[in-house]
Amino acid sequence: MLLLISVVSFTAIHIAPNSFFGAGELNPNMTKEAIEKLKAVYGLDKPLVQQYLDWIGNLVFFNFGISFVSGADVADEIFKRLPVTLIMNISSLLIVFFLSLYLGVKAALRYEKKTDYLIRQISLISFSMPSFYLALLFILFFSLFLGWFPIAGLHSVETKDGFAYYLDMIWHLTLPVGVMVFTGIGSMVVYIRSLTLEILKSDYYYFATARGLSEKQLLRYYILPNLLPPIVTLLGLSLPGLIGGSVILESIFGIEGMGQLFYISALSRDYPIIMGILIITAFLTLLGNMLADMILLKLNPFMKRG
């Protein structure tokens, strides 16, 4: 799967209109001979198939190439920014999981009551809210009007050491993570609510209530065990959307993460950076789905491994 993704991505990027040398071709001081020499230096004068084979051969040795723009090693550029993106996505994924689980089950247990109506309205707003628009609203209200959080960046101007350094990072990441959480819980809450309602209508739940079990016992032994497998599957499938959403939010909030690097590289047609980010993102997505399958095996022992 990873190999197939690399083929499709590499082909799509290189056949896209314009190139990194587009600006040079419009420069009257840039001769055709100079442009051809630059293409030869970066291997862009070879056939597309040969370019891919050279790139995939270097990738085996974790050599992602050299950036066209900065001249820096692509792996160093990406892995320098990768931790911030992972922190944002993993923290938002965990918060979305627990918050959606609580709200979805709460809405189902209070079916057609005020609590259910309120949670459904919040879910609809979340589901229909664009992340870039909510990010601007958060900046206007929490940063400019209330002054609680910084507008952009990952750290304050003054240097902090030790525990204060990480507290400052959390303070700066609160708004972007908040946007990711709010825009991510909508569909998840509706899905969990629907699954919980199906469980509440099942025969085994009916007989469990007839035995006089408390709501906590019903939740622990009948609702949650049947809810977790499909939720874990959905979380694994939602990883690409979260990583893709961080591209927009990192650009808006000025966070030097992998998403912002991808956006800047896409504008300048920096092929090595773009391909490096795409292949790492694909690997993380496949790894997340594989971990979700392994968790499902633990949650549901009746699943066959073959």
VEXGU-123904 format. One record per residue: x, y, z of N, C-alpha, C in turn; residue in one letter. Coordinates in steps of 0.05 Angstrom, whole numbers, padded with zeros to 5 digits, always signed. Example, Ala and Ser with C-alpha at 12.3 -4.5 7.8 and 13.67 -1.06 7.14 Angstrom:
2
+00264-00114+00156+00246-00090+00156+00264-00066+00156a +00257-00045+00142+00273-00021+00143+00258+00001+00157s 
END
This chain:
306
+00016-00024+00000+00000+00000+00000+00017+00025+00000m +00038+00025+00016+00056+00048+00018+00070+00052-00009l +00078+00031-00022+00090+00033-00049+00071+00044-00069l +00046+00035-00068+00026+00046-00087+00021+00075-00083l +00020+00084-00057+00016+00112-00051+00039+00128-00062i +00064+00118-00059+00087+00133-00068+00086+00136-00098s +00078+00116-00113+00076+00117-00142+00056+00138-00151v +00032+00137-00139+00011+00156-00146+00019+00185-00139v +00030+00188-00115+00037+00215-00106+00060+00227-00124s +00080+00211-00129+00103+00220-00145+00093+00228-00173f +00076+00212-00185+00067+00218-00212+00050+00243-00212t +00031+00245-00193+00013+00268-00192+00028+00294-00188a +00048+00294-00172+00063+00318-00166+00079+00327-00190i +00092+00309-00204+00110+00316-00226+00095+00322-00252h +00070+00313-00255+00055+00320-00279+00038+00345-00275i +00038+00355-00250+00022+00380-00245+00034+00403-00260a +00017+00423-00268+00027+00446-00283+00046+00462-00266p +00064+00477-00280+00085+00493-00268+00106+00475-00254n +00128+00486-00247+00149+00472-00234+00165+00490-00216s +00185+00480-00203+00202+00496-00186+00218+00516-00202f +00223+00510-00227+00239+00528-00244+00221+00547-00261f +00195+00548-00255+00177+00565-00269+00185+00594-00267g +00192+00603-00243+00199+00631-00239+00225+00637-00254a +00244+00618-00255+00269+00623-00269+00265+00625-00299g +00246+00610-00309+00241+00611-00338+00229+00638-00346e +00216+00652-00328+00205+00678-00334+00225+00700-00329l +00248+00694-00317+00268+00714-00311+00286+00718-00336n +00286+00742-00347+00302+00746-00372+00332+00742-00367p +00342+00745-00342+00370+00742-00336+00378+00712-00333n +00358+00695-00333+00363+00666-00329+00363+00652-00356m +00386+00643-00365+00388+00631-00391+00377+00602-00391t +00370+00592-00414+00361+00565-00416+00382+00545-00408k +00407+00551-00415+00429+00533-00408+00432+00531-00377e +00428+00553-00363+00430+00552-00334+00408+00536-00322a +00383+00539-00333+00361+00523-00323+00365+00494-00328i +00375+00487-00352+00380+00459-00358+00402+00447-00339e +00422+00463-00332+00443+00453-00314+00431+00448-00286k +00413+00466-00277+00400+00462-00251+00383+00437-00251l +00368+00433-00273+00352+00408-00275+00369+00384-00274k +00393+00385-00287+00411+00362-00286+00422+00357-00258a +00427+00379-00244+00438+00376-00216+00417+00361-00199v +00392+00368-00202+00371+00356-00185+00359+00331-00198y +00369+00323-00220+00359+00298-00233+00333+00301-00247g +00324+00325-00252+00298+00330-00265+00299+00328-00295l +00323+00324-00306+00325+00321-00335+00321+00292-00344d +00319+00274-00325+00316+00245-00331+00286+00239-00336k +00280+00216-00349+00252+00208-00352+00239+00204-00324p +00212+00207-00323+00198+00207-00298+00202+00180-00284l +00202+00158-00299+00205+00132-00287+00233+00129-00273v +00253+00140-00287+00280+00139-00275+00282+00156-00250q +00269+00179-00251+00268+00197-00227+00256+00182-00204q +00234+00168-00209+00221+00153-00187+00238+00131-00176y +00251+00116-00194+00268+00094-00185+00292+00105-00169l +00303+00128-00177+00325+00139-00161+00315+00148-00134d +00291+00160-00134+00281+00170-00108+00274+00147-00089w +00261+00126-00099+00254+00104-00082+00279+00088-00073i +00300+00088-00090+00324+00075-00082+00338+00090-00059g +00338+00116-00060+00349+00132-00038+00332+00130-00013n +00305+00127-00017+00287+00125+00006+00292+00100+00023l +00302+00079+00010+00308+00054+00025+00329+00060+00046v +00347+00078+00040+00368+00086+00059+00361+00111+00075f +00335+00117+00076+00325+00141+00091+00337+00167+00081f +00343+00167+00055+00353+00192+00043+00330+00204+00027n +00318+00226+00037+00295+00239+00025+00304+00260+00005f +00329+00265+00001+00339+00284-00018+00345+00311-00005g +00350+00331-00022+00357+00358-00014+00335+00377-00023i +00327+00395-00005+00307+00415-00012+00316+00433-00034s +00298+00438-00054+00305+00457-00075+00308+00485-00065f +00292+00492-00045+00291+00520-00036+00314+00527-00017v +00316+00511+00005+00336+00517+00026+00362+00503+00022s +00362+00482+00006+00387+00466+00003+00393+00448+00027g +00374+00447+00047+00378+00431+00071+00369+00403+00066a +00378+00384+00083+00369+00357+00081+00339+00355+00087d +00325+00341+00070+00296+00339+00073+00288+00325+00099v +00302+00304+00106+00296+00289+00130+00299+00307+00155a +00320+00323+00155+00324+00341+00178+00302+00362+00179d +00294+00373+00156+00273+00393+00156+00246+00381+00166e +00240+00357+00158+00214+00345+00165+00214+00336+00195i +00235+00321+00203+00235+00311+00230+00239+00332+00251f +00248+00356+00243+00250+00379+00261+00222+00389+00267k +00203+00386+00248+00176+00397+00252+00156+00376+00259r +00163+00350+00255+00144+00329+00259+00133+00327+00288l +00150+00330+00309+00139+00327+00336+00116+00346+00342p +00117+00370+00333+00095+00389+00338+00069+00380+00326v +00070+00371+00301+00047+00361+00287+00036+00336+00301t +00053+00318+00310+00044+00294+00324+00031+00301+00350l +00043+00320+00365+00031+00328+00390+00003+00339+00386i -00001+00356+00366-00027+00368+00360-00047+00346+00353m -00039+00328+00335-00058+00308+00325-00065+00287+00346n -00045+00277+00360-00050+00256+00380-00066+00267+00403i -00059+00291+00413-00075+00303+00435-00104+00308+00427s -00108+00319+00403-00135+00324+00393-00150+00298+00389s -00137+00277+00379-00150+00252+00375-00159+00239+00402l -00142+00241+00422-00150+00230+00448-00173+00245+00461l -00172+00272+00459-00193+00288+00470-00220+00283+00455i -00218+00281+00429-00242+00276+00413-00254+00249+00421v -00237+00229+00425-00246+00202+00432-00262+00203+00458f -00250+00213+00479-00263+00212+00505-00287+00231+00507f -00285+00255+00495-00307+00274+00496-00330+00264+00479l -00325+00253+00456-00347+00243+00439-00360+00219+00452s -00344+00202+00464-00355+00178+00478-00374+00187+00500l -00366+00207+00516-00383+00216+00538-00408+00229+00527y -00406+00247+00508-00429+00262+00498-00448+00244+00483l -00437+00225+00466-00454+00207+00451-00470+00189+00468g -00458+00177+00488-00472+00159+00507-00492+00175+00523v -00484+00198+00532-00502+00215+00548-00527+00223+00533k -00523+00230+00507-00546+00237+00491-00565+00213+00487a -00554+00189+00483-00570+00166+00478-00586+00158+00503a -00572+00160+00527-00586+00153+00552-00607+00173+00559l -00605+00198+00549-00625+00219+00554-00641+00224+00528r -00648+00203+00515-00661+00205+00489-00686+00222+00489y -00687+00241+00470-00709+00260+00466-00714+00278+00490e -00694+00282+00506-00695+00301+00528-00678+00326+00522k -00678+00345+00540-00663+00370+00535-00633+00365+00531k -00622+00347+00546-00594+00340+00544-00588+00329+00516t -00605+00311+00506-00601+00299+00480-00604+00321+00458d -00623+00339+00461-00627+00360+00441-00603+00379+00441y -00592+00386+00464-00570+00405+00466-00545+00392+00453l -00539+00367+00459-00516+00353+00448-00518+00350+00418i -00542+00345+00408-00546+00342+00379-00541+00369+00365r -00550+00391+00377-00545+00417+00365-00516+00424+00364q -00502+00418+00386-00472+00422+00386-00459+00406+00365i -00468+00381+00362-00456+00364+00341-00461+00374+00313s -00484+00384+00308-00490+00395+00281-00474+00420+00275l -00470+00437+00296-00453+00461+00292-00424+00452+00287i -00415+00433+00302-00388+00423+00298-00384+00411+00271s -00403+00395+00262-00401+00381+00236-00401+00400+00213f -00415+00423+00215-00418+00442+00193-00398+00465+00195s -00381+00466+00216-00363+00488+00220-00337+00484+00205m -00329+00501+00186-00302+00498+00174-00280+00505+00194p -00259+00490+00193-00238+00494+00213-00224+00521+00210s -00220+00530+00185-00207+00556+00182-00223+00579+00192f -00250+00577+00189-00268+00598+00199-00269+00598+00229y -00270+00574+00241-00271+00573+00271-00244+00582+00282l -00222+00577+00268-00196+00587+00277-00195+00617+00278a -00206+00630+00258-00207+00659+00258-00225+00670+00281l -00247+00657+00286-00265+00665+00307-00251+00662+00335l -00237+00640+00338-00222+00636+00363-00201+00657+00367f -00187+00664+00346-00166+00685+00348-00179+00712+00355i -00201+00719+00342-00214+00744+00348-00225+00745+00376l -00237+00724+00386-00249+00724+00412-00229+00719+00435f -00215+00697+00434-00197+00689+00456-00171+00704+00456f -00161+00713+00433-00135+00726+00431-00138+00757+00431s -00154+00767+00413-00156+00797+00410-00175+00809+00430l -00198+00796+00434-00218+00808+00452-00212+00803+00482f -00208+00777+00489-00203+00770+00517-00173+00770+00524l -00155+00765+00504-00127+00765+00509-00117+00742+00526g -00132+00719+00524-00124+00696+00541-00101+00680+00528w -00101+00679+00501-00082+00661+00487-00067+00678+00466f -00043+00669+00459-00028+00683+00437-00041+00679+00410p -00037+00698+00392-00049+00696+00366-00036+00674+00349i -00009+00673+00350+00005+00654+00333+00031+00646+00345a +00045+00627+00333+00071+00619+00343+00069+00595+00361g +00092+00585+00367+00094+00561+00385+00106+00568+00412l +00121+00590+00414+00133+00598+00439+00133+00628+00441h +00135+00638+00465+00136+00667+00470+00164+00677+00462s +00166+00703+00461+00191+00716+00453+00213+00710+00474v +00205+00713+00499+00225+00709+00520+00231+00679+00523e +00256+00673+00528+00265+00645+00530+00256+00633+00557t +00246+00608+00556+00238+00594+00580+00253+00567+00581k +00258+00558+00605+00273+00533+00609+00256+00514+00625d +00262+00488+00622+00249+00468+00639+00220+00465+00634g +00205+00463+00657+00176+00458+00656+00161+00481+00644f +00171+00506+00649+00158+00530+00638+00159+00530+00608a +00179+00517+00596+00180+00516+00566+00157+00500+00555y +00150+00478+00568+00128+00461+00558+00101+00473+00565y +00099+00487+00587+00074+00501+00594+00069+00523+00573l +00090+00537+00565+00087+00557+00545+00078+00545+00518d +00088+00522+00511+00080+00508+00487+00051+00500+00488m +00042+00489+00511+00014+00482+00514-00004+00506+00512i +00005+00529+00523-00010+00554+00522-00014+00562+00493w +00007+00559+00476+00005+00567+00448-00011+00547+00431h -00011+00522+00440-00025+00502+00424-00055+00498+00432l -00063+00512+00453-00091+00509+00462-00111+00515+00441t -00108+00538+00428-00128+00546+00408-00128+00528+00383l -00106+00521+00371-00107+00503+00348-00118+00475+00355p -00110+00465+00378-00120+00439+00386-00150+00441+00392v -00158+00463+00404-00187+00468+00409-00203+00468+00384g -00192+00480+00363-00206+00480+00337-00208+00452+00326v -00187+00436+00328-00187+00409+00318-00206+00391+00333m -00208+00396+00359-00227+00380+00376-00256+00387+00369v -00262+00413+00368-00290+00421+00363-00299+00413+00336f -00283+00415+00315-00291+00407+00288-00290+00377+00285t -00278+00362+00303-00276+00333+00301-00297+00317+00316g -00310+00330+00336-00328+00314+00353-00356+00311+00340i -00363+00328+00322-00391+00329+00311-00400+00302+00300g -00386+00292+00280-00394+00267+00267-00390+00243+00287s -00370+00245+00304-00364+00223+00322-00386+00221+00343m -00396+00243+00353-00418+00242+00373-00443+00231+00361v -00450+00239+00337-00474+00229+00324-00471+00199+00319v -00448+00190+00311-00443+00162+00306-00446+00145+00332y -00433+00155+00353-00434+00141+00379-00463+00141+00390i -00477+00162+00387-00505+00164+00396-00522+00143+00382r -00518+00141+00355-00533+00122+00340-00527+00093+00348s -00501+00087+00352-00494+00060+00361-00505+00054+00388l -00504+00073+00406-00514+00069+00433-00545+00064+00433t -00559+00078+00416-00588+00074+00414-00594+00046+00404l -00578+00035+00386-00582+00008+00377-00577-00012+00399e -00557-00007+00416-00552-00024+00439-00575-00023+00459i -00585+00000+00464-00607+00003+00483-00632-00012+00474l -00635-00017+00447-00658-00031+00437-00653-00061+00434k -00630-00070+00441-00623-00098+00437-00635-00116+00459s -00637-00141+00453-00649-00160+00472-00632-00164+00497d -00605-00166+00493-00588-00170+00517-00589-00147+00536y -00592-00123+00525-00594-00099+00543-00621-00100+00558y -00641-00108+00544-00668-00109+00556-00668-00129+00579y -00656-00152+00575-00655-00172+00597-00637-00163+00619f -00616-00148+00613-00598-00138+00634-00613-00118+00652a -00629-00101+00640-00645-00081+00655-00666-00096+00672t -00677-00118+00661-00697-00133+00676-00685-00146+00701a -00659-00151+00700-00646-00163+00723-00641-00142+00745r -00646-00117+00740-00644-00096+00760-00616-00084+00762g -00599-00087+00741-00572-00075+00742-00574-00045+00741l -00555-00032+00755-00554-00003+00756-00544+00008+00729s -00547+00035+00725-00538+00047+00700-00508+00045+00697e -00493+00047+00718-00464+00044+00717-00456+00016+00708k -00470-00005+00719-00464-00032+00711-00471-00037+00682q -00494-00026+00673-00502-00029+00645-00482-00016+00627l -00472+00007+00635-00453+00022+00619-00426+00007+00617l -00418-00004+00640-00392-00018+00640-00392-00045+00627r -00413-00060+00630-00412-00088+00620-00427-00092+00594y -00444-00074+00586-00460-00079+00563-00458-00057+00541y -00455-00032+00549-00454-00010+00529-00426-00006+00519i -00407-00001+00537-00380+00005+00528-00366-00018+00513l -00368-00043+00522-00355-00064+00507-00365-00067+00479p -00390-00060+00474-00401-00062+00447-00396-00037+00430n -00389-00015+00444-00384+00010+00430-00356+00013+00420l -00337+00004+00436-00309+00009+00431-00298-00001+00404l -00305-00026+00395-00294-00035+00369-00301-00017+00346p -00326-00010+00341-00331+00008+00318-00319+00036+00321p -00317+00045+00346-00305+00072+00350-00275+00072+00344i -00261+00051+00352-00233+00049+00346-00228+00048+00316v -00246+00033+00302-00243+00032+00273-00247+00059+00260t -00267+00074+00270-00272+00101+00259-00249+00120+00265l -00237+00117+00289-00214+00135+00296-00191+00129+00277l -00186+00104+00271-00164+00097+00252-00169+00109+00225g -00194+00109+00216-00200+00120+00190-00199+00151+00189l -00202+00163+00213-00203+00193+00214-00175+00205+00216s -00154+00189+00218-00127+00199+00220-00119+00217+00196l -00124+00208+00171-00116+00226+00149-00129+00253+00149p -00155+00254+00158-00168+00280+00160-00156+00298+00181g -00147+00287+00203-00135+00303+00224-00108+00314+00214l -00092+00297+00202-00066+00306+00192-00069+00327+00170i -00089+00323+00153-00094+00342+00132-00104+00368+00142g -00120+00367+00164-00130+00392+00176-00109+00409+00189g -00087+00395+00198-00066+00410+00211-00051+00428+00191s -00052+00421+00165-00039+00438+00145-00051+00466+00146v -00078+00468+00147-00092+00494+00148-00087+00508+00174i -00090+00494+00196-00088+00507+00222-00060+00516+00228l -00040+00500+00221-00012+00509+00226-00005+00534+00210e -00017+00536+00186-00012+00560+00170-00026+00585+00182s -00050+00581+00193-00065+00603+00205-00052+00612+00231i -00045+00593+00247-00034+00600+00274-00003+00604+00273f +00009+00602+00250+00038+00606+00248+00054+00587+00264g +00046+00561+00264+00060+00541+00279+00079+00526+00260i +00104+00525+00267+00124+00513+00249+00123+00482+00252e +00102+00471+00241+00099+00442+00240+00101+00431+00213g +00095+00405+00210+00098+00392+00184+00077+00402+00164m +00053+00410+00174+00032+00420+00157+00040+00446+00144g +00051+00465+00160+00059+00490+00149+00082+00486+00128q +00100+00468+00134+00122+00463+00116+00111+00452+00089l +00091+00435+00091+00079+00424+00067+00066+00446+00050f +00052+00464+00063+00039+00486+00049+00059+00504+00035y +00080+00511+00049+00101+00528+00037+00115+00514+00014i +00120+00488+00017+00134+00473-00004+00116+00469-00028s +00090+00466-00024+00071+00463-00046+00070+00488-00063a +00072+00511-00050+00071+00536-00065+00096+00540-00082l +00119+00531-00072+00144+00534-00086+00152+00510-00103s +00134+00489-00104+00140+00464-00119+00166+00451-00110r +00170+00450-00084+00194+00438-00074+00189+00407-00072d +00194+00393-00094+00186+00365-00096+00197+00347-00074y +00223+00349-00067+00233+00331-00046+00218+00334-00020p +00213+00359-00012+00198+00363+00013+00170+00352+00012i +00156+00358-00011+00129+00349-00014+00127+00318-00012i +00145+00305-00027+00144+00276-00028+00152+00264+00000m +00171+00277+00013+00179+00267+00039+00156+00269+00059g +00141+00291+00059+00119+00294+00077+00096+00275+00070i +00091+00271+00044+00069+00253+00036+00075+00224+00044l +00100+00216+00041+00106+00188+00047+00106+00183+00077i +00115+00203+00093+00115+00200+00122+00086+00201+00132i +00070+00218+00121+00041+00220+00128+00027+00193+00122t +00033+00182+00098+00021+00157+00091+00030+00135+00110a +00055+00135+00117+00065+00114+00135+00052+00117+00163f +00049+00141+00173+00036+00145+00199+00006+00137+00198l -00007+00142+00175-00035+00135+00172-00038+00105+00172t -00021+00091+00156-00022+00062+00155-00015+00050+00182l +00004+00062+00196+00012+00052+00223-00012+00056+00242l -00026+00078+00240-00049+00083+00258-00071+00063+00253g -00076+00056+00228-00096+00037+00221-00088+00009+00231n -00062+00002+00229-00053-00023+00238-00055-00025+00268m -00049-00004+00282-00052-00003+00311-00082-00006+00319l -00099+00007+00303-00128+00004+00309-00137-00025+00305a -00127-00039+00285-00134-00067+00282-00123-00084+00305d -00099-00078+00315-00088-00093+00337-00105-00088+00362m -00114-00064+00366-00131-00058+00389-00158-00073+00387i -00168-00074+00362-00193-00089+00358-00190-00118+00365l -00167-00130+00360-00163-00158+00367-00164-00162+00397l -00155-00142+00412-00156-00143+00441-00184-00139+00452k -00198-00120+00439-00225-00114+00448-00245-00136+00441l -00241-00149+00418-00259-00169+00409-00243-00195+00404n -00242-00213+00424-00226-00238+00421-00238-00257+00400p -00262-00252+00391-00274-00271+00372-00266-00264+00343f -00252-00242+00339-00242-00236+00312-00221-00255+00304m -00222-00265+00280-00202-00284+00270-00177-00269+00261k -00155-00280+00266-00129-00268+00258-00122-00275+00229r -00134-00294+00218-00126-00303+00191-00139-00285+00170g 
END
